[in-house]
Each structure stands twice: as structure tokens, then as C-alpha cells.
């Protein structure tokens, strides 16, 4: 199963716990593109999204892609 949740949705995630999972993100850069990815724990995903996604069999992966001009 694949589920994508865009941060631009109608209800904003709670960013108060971002530092904990961002600190262990894997970072790859190629040219002008930087990709950051990490797997959230069940507690982190529940805090960030306000719901226990693990209860529904969903593993949350945080992904950020930036392109520099």
C-alpha cells in the first residue's frame, strides 16, 4: 500500500517533533537537487499527523526534495 500526504493539505501537521526525525534523515545531493528521507517512529508519526497511522498498517516515511536554481 502506498499513501502520500502532502503538507499543503487542509490540516497542517504538528511540526513540534520535526527535530527528532530530521536529525537522523539521510541526505543525498546530486547537482542542484537535495533529497532528505527518514522513517518516522510510531510516536513521531502520531504526534506529527495527529493520528496513529501504524494502527492502520502504514509506515510513515518523511521525504523532502529541493531543487536549487
ROROLUM-515865 format. One record per residue (C-alpha): x, y, z; residue in one letter. Coordinates in steps of 0.5 Angstrom, whole numbers, padded with zeros to 4 digits, always signed. Example, Ala and Ser with C-alpha at 12.3 -4.5 7.8 and 13.67 -1.06 7.14 Angstrom:
+0025-0009+0016A+0027-0002+0014S
//
This chain:
+0000+0000+0000X+0003+0007-0002X+0000+0013+0002X+0002+0020+0000X+0001+0026+0005X+0002+0033+0002X+0004+0038+0008X+0000+0043+0004X-0007+0040+0006X-0012+0043+0009X-0010+0041+0016X-0003+0042+0018X+0002+0037+0021X+0005+0039+0028X+0012+0041+0027X+0014+0041+0034X+0017+0034+0034X+0021+0035+0027X+0028+0036+0030X+0028+0029+0033X+0027+0026+0026X+0030+0031+0022X+0037+0030+0026X+0037+0023+0023X+0035+0024+0016X+0039+0021+0010X+0041+0027+0006X+0044+0026-0002X+0046+0031-0006X+0046+0031-0014X+0048+0037-0018X+0042+0042-0016X+0038+0037-0012X+0038+0035-0005X+0034+0029-0002X+0033+0028+0005X+0029+0022+0008X+0028+0019+0014X+0023+0014+0017X+0018+0016+0023X+0017+0012+0029X+0010+0011+0031X+0010+0016+0036X+0013+0021+0032X+0008+0020+0026X+0002+0020+0031X+0005+0027+0034X+0006+0030+0027X+0000+0028+0024X-0005+0027+0030X-0007+0020+0029X-0004+0013+0030X-0002+0011+0022X+0001+0005+0025X-0005+0002+0027X-0007+0002+0020X-0001-0001+0018X+0002+0005+0015X+0010+0006+0016X+0011+0014+0015X+0017+0016+0011X+0019+0023+0011X+0021+0026+0004X+0024+0033+0002X+0026+0034-0005X+0029+0041-0006X+0032+0044-0013X+0037+0050-0012X+0037+0055-0018X
//
